[in-house]
Amino acid sequence: MKDLEIRASVLEDGEMFKRVLLEPEVLQYFPMYNVREIDDSVRIWEIFCKKDASLTSLIDGTPCGIAFLNLQAYKKFAHQCIISVVVSQNFRNRGVGTALMEELFKMSKEKFHLEMLHLEVYANNPALRLYQRLGFKEFGLHKKFIKDKGQFIGKIFMEREL
């Protein structure tokens, strides 16, 4: 693999985040439907970026993915959070997602003292295999979560202890 770097995200990475979410092979696995909804997602990401809870991957200096912690505001929930991971379709199957996740696990435990991570993934998302390989276990299924072009797609809930 070429030179892969994982670093703390900066607000300027939001442009890449938006660009990647607009990629057809990426957007199909996220709930956003249009540019306005993607802009809303980027604004939410900025909140966690400002809390130093986001990582950006680069290959040969080119930003290609983001993973972040959706940190909880309430003390009773502070031991866990939902994670989000996005990798450009042009950089998939090259270890980028694995590297982002492994660094996110480390940051979760060492910096934020989290004990549990959760994620939500559509049943047709090929990243499901990655999440299983990294130790996430399924704990629920929303069978008809999305209806897109007349087709229902389920959402799988997964968790991993740190």
Helices and strands as residue ranges (DSSP letters): E 4-8, H 13-21, H 24-27, H 35-50, E 54-59, E 62-70, G 75-77, E 80-87, G 89-91, H 96-110, E 116-122, H 127-133, E 137-148, E 151-161
